[in-house]
Amino acid sequence: MPTLQPASPEAAKTRRRVSSDYPVREYIAAMSRELARMAEWDGDEDLSRALDQAAGLAERSR
């Protein structure tokens, strides 16, 4: 099994640029909220609450 190597400084810079260019957390929050509404519509309150919590986590700043 290959050993993971630490990321190069260039890779870290690219990762930061990509994360700022693509609103991944905002997308996850929006999708989680939509899925929560679907779960609620289907009568699954537990799943709806869990998805709302996931959306809340995604909306927090890191």
Rosetta silent file (secondary structure, phi, psi, omega in degrees, C-alpha in Angstrom):
SEQUENCE: MPTLQPASPEAAKTRRRVSSDYPVREYIAAMSRELARMAEWDGDEDLSRALDQAAGLAERSR
SCORE:     score description
SCORE:     0.000 S_00000001
   1 L     0.000  131.747 -179.022    0.000    0.000    0.000 S_00000001
   2 L   -68.656  149.868  178.008    1.444    3.401   -0.949 S_00000001
   3 L   -91.253  136.626  177.255    2.337    5.853    1.762 S_00000001
   4 L   -72.864  134.905  178.632    0.677    9.261    1.693 S_00000001
   5 L  -103.123  148.919  177.093    3.118   12.088    1.206 S_00000001
   6 L   -62.372  147.023  179.899    2.645   15.596    2.601 S_00000001
   7 L   -69.985  145.036  177.543    1.222   18.039    0.086 S_00000001
   8 L   -73.631  160.084  176.699    3.617   20.452   -1.533 S_00000001
   9 H   -57.989  -34.490  178.918    3.238   24.187   -0.869 S_00000001
  10 H   -65.528  -40.562  179.330    2.044   24.562   -4.467 S_00000001
  11 H   -64.924  -40.770  178.905   -0.694   21.967   -3.920 S_00000001
  12 H   -63.542  -40.889  179.097   -1.834   23.725   -0.744 S_00000001
  13 H   -64.448  -41.979  178.538   -2.014   27.058   -2.599 S_00000001
  14 H   -63.161  -42.709  179.596   -4.042   25.457   -5.405 S_00000001
  15 H   -60.888  -42.367  178.410   -6.415   23.869   -2.878 S_00000001
  16 H   -64.105  -42.896 -179.709   -7.021   27.257   -1.216 S_00000001
  17 H   -64.191  -44.712 -179.454   -7.658   28.930   -4.578 S_00000001
  18 H   -63.890  -42.402 -178.611  -10.049   26.183   -5.695 S_00000001
  19 H   -65.626  -28.240  177.715  -11.951   26.247   -2.399 S_00000001
  20 H   -83.901  -25.536  179.406  -12.486   29.994   -2.754 S_00000001
  21 H   -77.578  -28.945 -176.264  -13.459   29.720   -6.435 S_00000001
  22 L  -119.227  117.138 -175.894  -16.089   27.044   -5.852 S_00000001
  23 L   -77.384   67.437 -174.656  -18.639   27.587   -3.062 S_00000001
  24 H   -61.047  -47.098 -177.842  -18.665   23.949   -1.948 S_00000001
  25 H   -63.375  -38.390  178.063  -19.928   24.600    1.571 S_00000001
  26 H   -64.785  -39.582  178.370  -22.739   26.794    0.267 S_00000001
  27 H   -63.951  -45.469  179.362  -23.722   24.066   -2.183 S_00000001
  28 H   -61.004  -42.987  179.311  -23.723   21.422    0.565 S_00000001
  29 H   -61.572  -46.691 -178.777  -25.855   23.658    2.784 S_00000001
  30 H   -63.719  -43.837  179.922  -28.383   24.319    0.027 S_00000001
  31 H   -66.347  -39.383  179.197  -28.612   20.659   -0.940 S_00000001
  32 H   -63.786  -41.564  177.927  -28.936   19.579    2.686 S_00000001
  33 H   -62.595  -43.480  179.368  -31.770   22.054    3.235 S_00000001
  34 H   -64.475  -44.004  178.272  -33.560   20.796    0.120 S_00000001
  35 H   -64.052  -36.335  176.988  -33.095   17.161    1.143 S_00000001
  36 H   -61.303  -42.050  177.843  -34.362   18.014    4.628 S_00000001
  37 H   -64.091  -38.113  178.459  -37.567   19.402    3.092 S_00000001
  38 H   -64.985  -43.119  179.013  -37.937   16.237    1.023 S_00000001
  39 H   -63.864  -39.892  177.919  -37.482   14.043    4.089 S_00000001
  40 H   -63.541  -45.251  178.080  -40.036   16.127    5.974 S_00000001
  41 H   -58.363  -34.693 -179.414  -42.492   15.833    3.083 S_00000001
  42 L   -83.541   -1.668  176.879  -41.965   12.056    3.191 S_00000001
  43 L    88.826   11.382 -178.726  -42.705   12.020    6.917 S_00000001
  44 L  -101.654   84.901 -176.955  -39.176   11.311    8.159 S_00000001
  45 H   -64.867  -37.393  179.812  -38.704   13.951   10.852 S_00000001
  46 H   -62.088  -47.191  179.218  -35.484   12.392   12.201 S_00000001
  47 H   -65.017  -39.609  178.223  -33.806   12.491    8.803 S_00000001
  48 H   -59.396  -45.782  178.564  -35.110   16.003    8.211 S_00000001
  49 H   -63.611  -42.039 -179.801  -33.566   17.236   11.482 S_00000001
  50 H   -62.814  -42.006  179.044  -30.249   15.517   10.730 S_00000001
  51 H   -68.422  -36.962  174.561  -30.083   17.132    7.298 S_00000001
  52 H   -62.474  -38.691  177.233  -30.945   20.542    8.751 S_00000001
  53 H   -65.511  -41.455  177.464  -28.088   20.075   11.225 S_00000001
  54 H   -61.135  -40.788  177.501  -25.731   19.167    8.375 S_00000001
  55 H   -62.512  -41.562  177.912  -26.799   22.341    6.563 S_00000001
  56 H   -61.431  -40.905  177.306  -26.091   24.352    9.700 S_00000001
  57 H   -63.490  -41.631 -179.368  -22.609   22.873    9.936 S_00000001
  58 H   -66.519  -29.366 -178.656  -21.921   23.688    6.300 S_00000001
  59 H   -79.372  -16.981  178.110  -23.042   27.277    6.833 S_00000001
  60 L   -70.042  143.605  175.184  -20.592   27.872    9.681 S_00000001
  61 L   -78.342  148.516 -178.526  -17.377   29.562    8.720 S_00000001
  62 L   -85.758    0.000    0.000  -14.245   27.536    9.228 S_00000001
